[in-house]
Amino acid sequence: MAIGSWTPEKEKDTLSIDQQWLQQCIALSRKEQLESLPAPFSEQEQQSYSAFMRFSAEQWQTAVAELSNDDLIDLIRFFTRAEKLISGWDAGKESPAIWINKALRKRGEKLSRDMLLWIRANTDNRFIPNGGL
């Protein structure tokens, strides 16, 4: 079992979300491989990437700005499951799934009813997908 690592706020400002990693997350979601998590990530990767789970809305919205709406939905699916399946990736009201959903809504897109039901069935995080209300 991997233990999450703590990243100081100052250090978070120097990190940026890796686009290649995001593409890997999208691919896992698209290929229906979410239940295999935490594979294919090594323990070191799990610890490194855990810092991204509590990045700000602005950091996430910048990171996903060039991605398609379908990519954003795949990432919402990925982070919904990853938060539950990967030790140390719990994010509560700061979940990337929330920030990515907000980016999607800014584009005028809403999650389908089926997607909302899927999220409810696949997470314990009551804040996903809309955050604290």
Secondary structure, DSSP 4 states (H G I P E B T S, - for coil): --------HHHHTT----HHHHHHHHHHHHTT-GGGTTTTS-HHHHHHHHGGGG--HHHHHHHTTTS-HHHHHHHHHHHHHHHHHSTT---GGG-HHHHHHHHHHHTT----HHHHHHHHHH-S-TTTTT---
